[in-house]
Amino acid sequence: MYVACRDIILKNVFGSVEEGLSVLGINSIELYLPRDFKVFSGHNLEYELSSFKKYLSEQNIEVNSILIANDFMETDYVVKAVNIAHRLGLGVVRVDTIVKEVEGYSLEDCIRASIDWLKELKDKVKDVVLAIENHGYVSNREEYLDALFKEFPETFLGLTLDTGNFYWYGYPLSKVYEIVEKFADRVKHTHVKNAVAERKEAWRKPGDVTMSPLFEGDVDLKKIVSILKRHGYNGDLTIEDESLGRCSDLEKKDILIRDTKYLNNLCRL
């Protein structure tokens, strides 16, 4: 495994992706691809892909995956992102399915709608895995993910494991580890975050946590990494520290440096 960071965090905290990678001593990023396809470097990847690849090579930057913040059934955006990922030589695109609860929809309705949409995408996605994130009020639910993974092969549908989101949703801490173990074979990409809660082993309402630096939270990331290693995962540990929003500019830099050191140590275990 290796440590990476979301490009948007690097740019926000250090002023540029290049500076952030230099300070942290890493070279891998998750690339945010907005709907206009203009990425952090200023390149529009619909038209300037070759130039962007040259830029990455010159800056010694490696992209481990593409992130899109798509809406449900936003097929064209997903397909274009997959095509760009393939042309960049990437194997993973982080996507959303249903994140928020839909009025009048039961969980079973959400599952059926998601499966129908993914079946539509399956004919249009080749050589790249769609890695849905456990995220929000629906796709954090164990039953939802289980139903989707039973329907589709891992060559098409995988998981962007967010290490803090199951806990954010309200699962007891011990249950978080059970769920990670259950879905570890589907993990293709990660968002590493942490959080603290007053009632660690109680079922809580979503959001009843305080986000923390990676090295301080309730979630035992050493245990998470051990589970992933045992299941053969050897990919990125991409920093997504959501505690930074309440910190000063100087504190943000210090925390990211410590986050990186902490994850680097876990990679060596």
ABEGO torsion letter per residue (X at the ends): XBBBBBAAAAAAAAGBAAAAAAAAGBABBBBBBBAAGBBAAGBBAAAAAAAAAAAAAAAGBBBABBBBBBBBGBAAAAAAAAAAAAAAGBABBBBBBBABBBBGBBAAAAAAAAAAAAAAAAAABBGBBBBBBBBEAAAABAAAAAAAAAABBAAABBBBBBAAAAAAAGBBAAAAAAAAAAAAAABABBBBBBBBBABAABBBBBGBBBBBBAAABABBAAAAAAAAAAAGBABBBBBBBAAAAABBAAAAAAAAAAAAAAAAAAAAX
